[in-house]
Structure formats: C-alpha cells, structure tokens
Amino acid sequence: MNNLHLFLPCAGGVETYLADEATKIIGDKEAIRQEMGGVAVKASWRQALELNLHSRLASRVLVGVMQRPYRSEDDIYEAACDVAWEIWFTHKQTFKIDITATRSPLKSLNFAALRVKDAICDRFRHKSGERPSVDTQRPDARVYVHLSAEHVSLYVDTSGEPLFKRGWRQDKGDAPLKETLAAAMIAASGWWDLKSSAAQTSFQPLYDPCCGSGTIAIEAAQIALGIPAGGQRRFGFERLLPFQKHVWDAMKTEALSADSARGNGQKDLKNIEIYGSDVAHRMVDFAQRNAELAGVAEIVQLRGGDALQRKPPCEVPPQGAVILTNPPYGERIEIAGVAAQSRGARVHTVRANHSPRGLRDEFDRPIEESHIQADARPVRASRETAEFNAEEGDFFPQLATHWKTHFDGWTAHLLVPDMKLPGKMRLKETRRVPLWNGPIECRLFRFDIQGRKEQKAAQA
C-alpha cells in the first residue's frame, strides 16, 4: 500500500490548481502528473487518506487497480478478473459499479458494467465460495470503470460521497455552488496561494455580493483558518480492508488540533475580513447557519441587501480587496432586486446534462444516469445561455456602474458563461480563466475597478 497510483478527478479548468494543491498536501512534486480531467498521483495509502482530508479541489480520490487495452466486453471481464478485489473488501460487503466512457467502441456501457460486476463476483466465488452483493444506494465499496478508445481503467474509490460534500452544509438555495468549484474560484482569483500555508499568507478582504448559502465565503474562511476540508465528514475508505482506525484518528486529530491552535489566535481572526451579502434574506439566514456549522461564523460577516445597492463592506487596504462571486444567470437562478423590478425575470434550473469530460462529475451519479455516449464532446452553454436572457440583461451593466461609483480600487472576479460579458459591462477584463460549472462552460473574469473620473476629481 506504499506505491499506489491515484487519480483525482476535478472540474474542467481546475487541473493546474489541483496539481499544486496535491503537491502541497503530499510534499512531492515529482509524484504529481497533471492530466485532462484530473491529476495522477503516485502515493502511499496514508497519503490517499491525507488527500481526502485536505483536498478542496478534487472530486474524489481513486486508486487505480488495473489498466490494459481492450476491444470487447470479454476483454473487460478478463481485466476485472485479474484484480485482487479481496484485498479491498470482503464477500460479506456490498459494492457498486459506476462507468464512464470517452470515444469507446462499445455499443452498451450497461453491458460493460455488467461484465465487470460478473468478474468481481466470479473471482470472489472462486476464492471463497461466496460472492458479495450489489447495492446501488449505500455500497461498502465503489468500483469505477473508465473506457477510453483503447484502454479500460479500473479504480477503487476511497472517498465515498463526492468530496464537495464537506459535512457542514445544512441549508442551500435553488442552485447551490459546489464547494469544490468555490475553492477553485478562490484559487484562480489568486486570493488563495496554493504554494504557501495559511499562516504565511496575508489575506485580502474578500466580499461576495451574491453569496447565496455562503459557499464562497465559508470556503475562503476555512482556507484562511487552515480548517481541513474533510474534517466534518466520513469517507469511503473507512469501510475498506486497508483502513486502520487508530492511524486515521491520529491523522484527523493532528489536523484538527492545528486548526484549533490557529483559530484561537485572536490576531489571526482580526486580520481576516470576509463578507457576504444577498438580496434574499432567507439565503443570508441559510449562509449564517452554514457558517456556524463550518466553524467560521466568527470571521464571516453576512448581511442582506441588493448587489446593486450595497456599499463596500470595508476600506481598501494597501494589499487590495477582492470581490469574488458566481452571480445569477439563466442556467442557474432568477435575477432579483432592482434588476428584476426593471424587467420581469424568469426562473431557470440547472439541466442534468452529461459531464464535460470523462472522469468527472459523472462519478457523482448513479450508474444508470452516468453513461457518456461514445464520441462524447464537452457540453457548451447554448447561445441563449451564453448571452443571458433579455430579461436579465440589465443586471450586469447596472452592477458595473455601481462598482465604478462605489468600489474604486477593488478587484472583481465573476464566474459566468457569457463570453461577451466584458463588453456588456463596458469593463476591460485583465484575465479570464476557463472553469466548468457542472455541464456549463464558464469564464472567471477579472476586472480591476477604477472609479469614475468625475468622482475622483470630486474627492481630490
């Protein structure tokens, strides 16, 4: 268990940041290889546990147990038969198969998954005379299969529930942002330096004017305090045979003790300024309860109010201040507040499309919903989505005007699917980072806000 080949799937566009985070967690840059859709890591079993506990960007931590060429379902069966499944779980435990594919020549992924299931059961029956059962709802072990055009890859999942489920969220809105994507936004904005520890970083004030249930603000606060991402949840590896409870308890205690020591420093708390607001007071209540459960209520300041009306929550310090938000747009949620009063806004919900690339969010769905057809391509936002609905068109120009009037000196980062947003806001972006919000291709735009000339002249 000291020479495992791990794969950490992540959202599209996050691979570079995840590679830096994994390097920081395990301390060995040579063991990390960035790939499309995730990061490959050579690590020990203990490091696999550490990645589960600390990673904020990975969707899962998978242990690769087999990869070989295939041409038919029989080849897949033989590959699965050659895996020593008995070192991972027993015939008394349950398991589940999830399968994804990219350009696979096979016609039925259901049948391919069935052959893997047969191979696992046949191997156990040959070894012990008994076979494990399948449980698609609460399995003890999860087996992942990925089919490329030429190779079949088999994995044992160590995470269980996807890693964006941190364990603290109790309340959420209509279109909650995944915690892993919120962390990716924080990293892409530069607010979170993945190559430095929280203790070494001087954090800028951070403000989310469309905070919803508080995901961005809470993630940022936990990062600043050094709180481990998985410190409040259970993991799939706790039901696998290599698991040693005393080792895990010691590892978790050490991580939480370091967090407690940092959190008790009053100087640290005073130097961290994180703010959130939302036009829906119900969402602010949700965010407040989530912040309390996440252990960051002391440093996250949450208020109600329209993003088009709220003034800056603090002065801009010498190191600068950051606005970071995933504002409402057509695929996610309705526009409210002043913008909605000027034009009627319609409610839209996220469509359950396929994941943009092979091993990614498809792992978070039941097998019958997770199949990617052969020759699958990334799902791009439609023209209507990318350019927003006409009813929502007033919000962003008004937001730009509000920022120019009141937020001089701030740096704003917006995650949206509209590639033409800078022109509509009449702001020149200084950076755009591609990120996928589930099936929606987005950009994280950076704007360096400069106040109106007449405003600056009046202040002078």
For each residue, the residues with C-beta under 8 A, 3 or more apart:
1: 4 44 45 242
2: 44 45
3: 42 44
4: 1 42 43 44 45 48 63 64
5: 40 41 42 63 64
6: 40 41 42 43 48 51 61 62 63 64
7: 35 38 39 40 41 62 64 155 359
8: 18 22 38 39 40 41 51 55 58 59 60 61 62
9: 37 38 58 59 60 62 359 360 363
10: 14 15 18 37 38 39 57 58 59 180 184 360
11: 14 59 178 180 181 184 360 361 435 436 437 438
12: 37 356 357 360 378 434 435 436 441
13: 184 188 433 434 435 436
14: 10 11 17 18 57 180 181 184 435
15: 10 18 19 34 35 36 37 38 39
16: 19 20 34
17: 14 20 21 57 184 187 188 194
18: 8 10 14 15 21 22 34 38 39 55 57 58
19: 15 16 22 23 32 33 34 39
20: 16 17 23 24 187 194 195
21: 17 18 24 25 55 56 57 58 187 194
22: 8 18 19 25 26 32 39 41 51 55 58
23: 19 20 26 27 28 29 32
24: 20 21 27 194 195
25: 21 22 47 50 51 54 55
26: 22 23 31 32 41 43 47 50 51
27: 23 24
28: 23 31 32
29: 23 32
30:
31: 26 28 41 42 43
32: 19 22 23 26 28 29 39 40 41
33: 19 39 40 41
34: 15 16 18 19 39 40
35: 7 15 38 39 40
36: 15 357 358
37: 9 10 12 15 357 358 359 360
38: 7 8 9 10 15 18 35 58 59 359 360
39: 7 8 10 15 18 19 22 32 33 34 35 58
40: 5 6 7 8 32 33 34 35
41: 5 6 7 8 22 26 31 32 33 47 51
42: 3 4 5 6 31
43: 4 6 26 31 47 48 51
44: 1 2 3 4 47 48
45: 1 2 4 48 49 242
46: 49 50 247 251
47: 25 26 41 43 44 50 51
48: 4 6 43 44 45 51 52 61 63 158 237
49: 45 46 52 53 158 235 237 247 248 251
50: 25 26 46 47 53 54 251
51: 6 8 22 25 26 41 43 47 48 54 55 58 61
52: 48 49 55 61 158 159 163 230 235 237
53: 49 50 228 229 230 231 251 252 255
54: 25 50 51 228 229 230 255
55: 8 18 21 22 25 51 52 58 61 163 229 230
56: 21 179 180 183 219 223 229
57: 10 14 17 18 21 180 183 184 187
58: 8 9 10 18 21 22 38 39 51 55 61 163 180
59: 8 9 10 11 38 162 163 164 180 360 361 363 364
60: 8 9 157 158 159 162 163 363
61: 6 8 48 51 52 55 58 157 158 159 163
62: 6 7 8 9 144 155 156 157 158 159 359
63: 4 5 6 48 155 156 157 158
64: 4 5 6 7 67 153 154 155
65: 83 84 88 154 155 156
66: 79 80 82 83 152 153 154
67: 64 151 152 153 154
68: 75 79 151 152
69: 75 150 151 152
70: 75 76 79 147 150 151 152
71: 75 105
72: 75 76 106
73: 76 77 106 111 112 115
74: 77 78 115
75: 68 69 70 71 72 78 79 152
76: 70 72 73 79 80 112 115 116 119 145 147 152
77: 73 74 80 81 115 116 118 119
78: 74 75 81 82 119
79: 66 68 70 75 76 82 83 119 152 154
80: 66 76 77 83 115 116 119 120 123 154
81: 77 78 119 122 123
82: 66 78 79
83: 65 66 79 80 120 123 154
84: 65 87 88
85: 88 89 120 123 124
86: 89 90 123 124 127 128
87: 84 241 242
88: 65 84 85 141 156 240 241 242
89: 85 86 93 95 132 140 141 239 240 241
90: 86 93 132 241
91: 124 128 130 131 132
92: 130 132
93: 89 90 132 140 141 239
94: 132 133 134 135 138 139 140 141
95: 89 120 132 133 134 135 139 140 141 142 143
96: 134 135 136 139 141 142 143 367
97: 113 116 117 134 143 144 145 367
98: 113 142 143 144 145 362 363 365 366 367 370
99: 109 112 113 116 144 145 146 147 367 370 371
100: 144 145 146 147 355 358 359 362 363 370 371 372
101: 104 106 109 146 147 148 358 371 372 373 374 376
102: 146 147 148 149 357 358 372 376
103: 148 149 374 375 376
104: 101 109 112 147 148 149 374
105: 71 149 374
106: 72 73 101 109 111 112 147 374
107: 111 374
108: 111 112
109: 99 101 104 106 112 113 147 371 372
110: 113 114 367 368 371
111: 73 106 107 108 114 115
112: 73 76 99 104 106 108 109 115 116 145 147
113: 97 98 99 109 110 116 117 145 367
114: 110 111 117 118
115: 73 74 76 77 80 111 112 118 119
116: 76 77 80 97 99 112 113 119 120 143 145 154
117: 97 113 114 120 121 134
118: 77 114 115 121 122
119: 76 77 78 79 80 81 115 116 122 123
120: 80 83 85 95 116 117 123 124 132 143
121: 117 118 124 125 131 132
122: 81 118 119 125 126 131
123: 80 81 83 85 86 119 120 126 127
124: 85 86 91 120 121 127 128 130 131 132
125: 121 122 128 129 130 131
126: 122 123
127: 86 123 124
128: 86 91 124 125
129: 125
130: 91 92 124 125
131: 91 121 122 124 125
132: 89 90 91 92 93 94 95 120 121 124
133: 94 95
134: 94 95 96 97 117 139
135: 94 95 96 138 139 140
136: 96 139 366 367
137:
138: 94 135
139: 94 95 96 134 135 136 142
140: 89 93 94 95 135 239 240
141: 88 89 93 94 95 96 156 157 236 239 240
142: 95 96 98 139 156 157 160 236
143: 95 96 97 98 116 120 154 155 156 157
144: 62 97 98 99 100 154 155 156 157 359 363
145: 76 97 98 99 100 112 113 116 152 153 154 155
146: 99 100 101 102 152 153 155 358 359
147: 70 76 99 100 101 102 104 106 109 112 151 152 153
148: 101 102 103 104 151 152 153 358
149: 102 103 104 105
150: 69 70
151: 67 68 69 70 147 148
152: 66 67 68 69 70 75 76 79 145 146 147 148
153: 64 66 67 145 146 147 148
154: 64 65 66 67 79 80 83 116 143 144 145
155: 7 62 63 64 65 143 144 145 146
156: 62 63 65 88 141 142 143 144 240
157: 60 61 62 63 141 142 143 144 160 236 363
158: 48 49 52 60 61 62 63 235 236 237 240
159: 52 60 61 62 162 163 235 236 237
160: 142 157 234 235 236 237 238 239
161: 165 233 234 236
162: 59 60 159 165 363 364
163: 52 55 58 59 60 61 159 180 229 230
164: 59 178 179 180 181
165: 161 162 169 179 233
166: 169 179 229 230 232 233 294
167: 230 231 232 233 234
168: 218 232 290 293 294 295
169: 165 166 172 176 179 213 215 290 293
170: 289 290 293
171: 213 285 286 287 289 290
172: 169 176 212 213 286
173: 176 212 213 280 283 286 333
174: 332 333 347 349
175: 212 328 332 333 349 350
176: 169 172 173 212 213 215
177: 181 182 212 215 216 326 437
178: 11 164 181 182 215 438
179: 56 164 165 166 169 182 183 215 219 229
180: 10 11 14 56 57 58 59 163 164 183 184
181: 11 14 164 177 178 184 185 326 415 435 437
182: 177 178 179 185 186 215 216 219 326
183: 56 57 179 180 186 187 192 219 223 229
184: 10 11 13 14 17 57 180 181 187 188 435
185: 181 182 188 189 216 324 326 413 415 435 444
186: 182 183 189 191 192 216 219 220 223 324
187: 17 20 21 57 183 184 190 191 192 194
188: 13 17 184 185 413 433 435 444
189: 185 186 192 322 324 411 413 444 446
190: 187 193
191: 186 187 203 204 206 220 322 324
192: 183 186 187 189 201 220 223
193: 190 196 201
194: 17 20 21 24 187
195: 20 24
196: 193 200 201
197: 200 201 226
198: 201 223 224 225 226 262
199: 226 262
200: 196 197
201: 192 193 196 197 198 224
202: 271 319
203: 191 206 220 224 271 272 273
204: 191 317 319 320 321 322
205: 273 274 275 313 314 316 317 321 322
206: 191 203 216 217 220 273 274 275 321 322 323 324
207: 274 275 276 277 312 313 314 321 322 323 324 410
208: 211 216 217 275 276 277 323 324 325
209: 276 277 278 307 310 323 325
210: 278 279 307 325 326 327 328
211: 208 214 215 216 217 276 277 278 283 284 287 302 325
212: 172 173 175 176 177 215 278 283 286 287 326
213: 169 171 172 173 176 283 286 287 290
214: 211 217 218 276 286 287 288 290 291 300 302
215: 169 176 177 178 179 182 211 212 218 219 290
216: 177 182 185 186 206 208 211 219 220 276 324 325 326
217: 206 208 211 214 220 221 274 275 276 287 291 300 302
218: 168 214 215 221 222 287 290 291 294 296 300
219: 56 179 182 183 186 215 216 222 223
220: 186 191 192 203 206 216 217 223 224 274 324
221: 217 218 224 225 272 274 291 294 296 299 300
222: 218 219 225 227 229 294 295 296
223: 56 183 186 192 198 219 220 226 227
224: 198 201 203 220 221 272 274 299
225: 198 221 222 259 262 263 268 272 295 296 299
226: 197 198 199 223 258 259 262 263
227: 222 223 231 259 263 294 295 296
228: 53 54 231 252 255 256 259
229: 53 54 55 56 163 166 179 183 222
230: 52 53 54 55 163 166 167 233 235
231: 53 167 227 228 252 255 256 259
232: 166 167 168 293 294
233: 161 165 166 167 230
234: 160 161 167 238
235: 49 52 158 159 160 230 238
236: 141 142 157 158 159 160 161 239 240
237: 48 49 52 158 159 160 240 242 243
238: 160 234 235 243 245 248
239: 89 93 140 141 160 236 243
240: 88 89 140 141 156 158 236 237 243
241: 87 88 89 90
242: 1 45 87 88 237
243: 237 238 239 240 248
244: 247 248
245: 238 248 249
246: 249 250
247: 46 49 244 250 251
248: 49 238 243 244 245 251 252
249: 245 246 252 253
250: 246 247 253 254
251: 46 49 50 53 247 248 254 255
252: 53 228 231 248 249 255 256
253: 249 250 256 257
254: 250 251 257 258
255: 53 54 228 231 251 252 258 259
256: 228 231 252 253 259 260
257: 253 254 260 261
258: 226 254 255 261 262
259: 225 226 227 228 231 255 256 262 263
260: 256 257 263 264
261: 257 258 264 265
262: 198 199 225 226 258 259 265 268
263: 225 226 227 259 260 268 269 295
264: 260 261
265: 261 262 268 269
266: 269 270
267: 270 271
268: 225 262 263 265 271 272
269: 263 265 266 272 298 299
270: 266 267
271: 202 203 267 268
272: 203 221 224 225 268 269 299
273: 203 205 206 299 301 313 314
274: 205 206 207 217 220 221 224 296 299 300 301
275: 205 206 207 208 217 300 301 302 303 313 314
276: 207 208 209 211 214 216 217 284 287 300 301 302 303
277: 207 208 209 211 284 302 303 304 305 307 310 313
278: 209 210 211 212 281 283 284 287 304 305
279: 210 304 305 306 307 336 337
280: 173 283 284 304 336
281: 278 284 285 304
282: 285 286
283: 173 211 212 213 278 280 286 287
284: 211 276 277 278 280 281 287 288 302 303 304
285: 171 281 282 288 289
286: 171 172 173 212 213 214 282 283 289 290
287: 171 211 212 213 214 217 218 276 278 283 284 290 291 300 302
288: 214 284 285 291 292 297 302
289: 170 171 285 286 292 293
290: 168 169 170 171 213 214 215 218 286 287 293 294
291: 214 217 218 221 287 288 294 296 297 300 302
292: 288 289 295 297
293: 168 169 170 232 289 290
294: 166 168 218 221 222 227 232 290 291 297
295: 168 222 225 227 263 292
296: 218 221 222 225 227 274 291 299 300
297: 288 291 292 294 300
298: 269
299: 221 224 225 269 272 273 274 296
300: 214 217 218 221 274 275 276 287 291 296 297
301: 273 274 275 276 313
302: 211 214 217 275 276 277 284 287 288 291
303: 275 276 277 284 310 313
304: 277 278 279 280 281 284
305: 277 278 279 309 310
306: 279 309 310 336 337 338
307: 209 210 277 279 310 325 327 337 399 402
308: 337 338 339 395 398 399 402
309: 305 306 337 338 402
310: 209 277 303 305 306 307 313
311: 406
312: 207 315 316 321 406 407 410
313: 205 207 273 275 277 301 303 310
314: 205 207 273 275 317 321
315: 312
316: 205 312 320 321 408 409 410
317: 204 205 314 320 321
318:
319: 202 204
320: 204 316 317 409 410 411
321: 204 205 206 207 312 314 316 317 409 410 411
322: 189 191 204 205 206 207 410 411 412 413
323: 206 207 208 209 403 407 410 411 412 413
324: 185 186 189 191 206 207 208 216 220 412 413
325: 208 209 210 211 216 307 412 413 414 415
326: 177 181 182 185 210 212 216 332 414 415 416 437
327: 210 307 395 396 399 414 415 416
328: 175 210 332 333 334 335 336 392 395
329: 332 333 385 388 392 416 417 418
330: 348 384 385 388 389 392
331: 348 350 351 381 385 417 440
332: 174 175 326 328 329 348 349 350 437
333: 173 174 175 328 329 347 348
334: 328 340 345 346 347 348
335: 328 339 340 345 391 392 395
336: 279 280 306 328 339 340 345
337: 279 306 307 308 309 340 341
338: 306 308 309 341 342 398
339: 308 335 336 342 343 345 392 394 395 398
340: 334 335 336 337 343 344 345
341: 337 338
342: 338 339 394
343: 339 340 390 391 392 393 394
344: 340 391
345: 334 335 336 339 340 389 391 392
346: 334 389 391
347: 174 333 334
348: 330 331 332 333 334 389
349: 174 175 332
350: 175 331 332 438 439 440
351: 331 439
352: 369 439
353: 379 438 439
354: 362 372 376 379 439
355: 100 358 360 361 362 372 438 439
356: 12 360 378 379 436 439 441
357: 12 36 37 102 360 378
358: 36 37 100 101 102 146 148 355 362 372
359: 7 9 37 38 62 100 144 146 362 363
360: 9 10 11 12 37 38 59 355 356 357 363
361: 11 59 355 364 365 438 439
362: 98 100 354 355 358 359 365 370 372
363: 9 59 60 98 100 144 157 162 359 360 370
364: 59 162 361
365: 98 361 362 369 370
366: 98 136 369 370
367: 96 97 98 99 110 113 136 370 371
368: 110 371
369: 352 365 366
370: 98 99 100 362 363 365 366 367
371: 99 100 101 109 110 367 368
372: 100 101 102 109 354 355 358 362 376
373: 101 376
374: 101 103 104 105 106 107
375: 103
376: 101 102 103 354 372 373
377:
378: 12 356 357 441
379: 353 354 356 439 440 441
380: 386 441
381: 331 385 386 417 440 441 442
382: 385 386
383: 386 387
384: 330 387 389
385: 329 330 331 381 382 388 417 440
386: 380 381 382 383 417 418 419 420
387: 383 384 418 420
388: 329 330 385 392 393 396 418
389: 330 345 346 348 384 392 393
390: 343 393
391: 335 343 344 345 346
392: 328 329 330 335 339 343 345 388 389 395
393: 343 388 389 390 396 397 424
394: 339 342 343 397 398
395: 308 327 328 335 339 392 398 399
396: 327 388 393 399 400 421 424 425
397: 393 394 400 401 424 425 426
398: 308 338 339 394 395 401 402
399: 307 308 327 395 396 402 403 425
400: 396 397 403 404 425 426 427
401: 397 398 404 405
402: 307 308 309 398 399 405 406 407
403: 323 399 400 406 407 410 412 447 449
404: 400 401 407 408 449 450 451 452 455
405: 401 402 451 452 455
406: 311 312 402 403
407: 312 323 402 403 404 410 412 449 451
408: 316 404 449 450 451 455 456
409: 316 320 321 449 450 451
410: 207 312 316 320 321 322 323 403 407 449
411: 189 320 321 322 323 446 447 448 449
412: 322 323 324 325 403 407 446 447 449
413: 185 188 189 322 323 324 325 444 445 446 447
414: 325 326 327 421 444 445 447
415: 181 185 325 326 327 435 437 442 443 444 445
416: 326 327 329 421 442 443 445
417: 329 331 381 385 386 437 440 441 442 443
418: 329 386 387 388 421 424
419: 386 443
420: 386 387 423 424
421: 396 414 416 418 424 425 443 445
422: 425 427 428 429 445 447
423: 420 426
424: 393 396 397 418 420 421
425: 396 397 399 400 421 422 447
426: 397 400 423
427: 400 422 447 449
428: 422 447
429: 422 432 445 446 447
430: 446 447 448
431: 444 445 446
432: 429 443 444 445 446
433: 13 188 443 444 446
434: 12 13 441 442 443
435: 11 12 13 14 181 184 185 188 415 442 443 444
436: 11 12 13 356 439 440 441 442
437: 11 177 181 326 332 415 417 440 442
438: 11 178 350 353 355 361
439: 350 351 352 353 354 355 356 361 379 436
440: 331 350 379 381 385 417 436 437
441: 12 356 378 379 380 381 417 434 436
442: 381 415 416 417 434 435 436 437
443: 415 416 417 419 421 432 433 434 435
444: 185 188 189 413 414 415 431 432 433 435
445: 413 414 415 416 421 422 429 431 432
446: 189 411 412 413 429 430 431 432 433
447: 403 411 412 413 414 422 425 427 428 429 430
448: 411 430
449: 403 404 407 408 409 410 411 412 427
450: 404 408 409
451: 404 405 407 408 409 455 456
452: 404 405 455 456
453: 456 457
454: 457 458
455: 404 405 408 451 452 458 459
456: 408 451 452 453 459 460
457: 453 454 460
458: 454 455
459: 455 456
460: 456 457
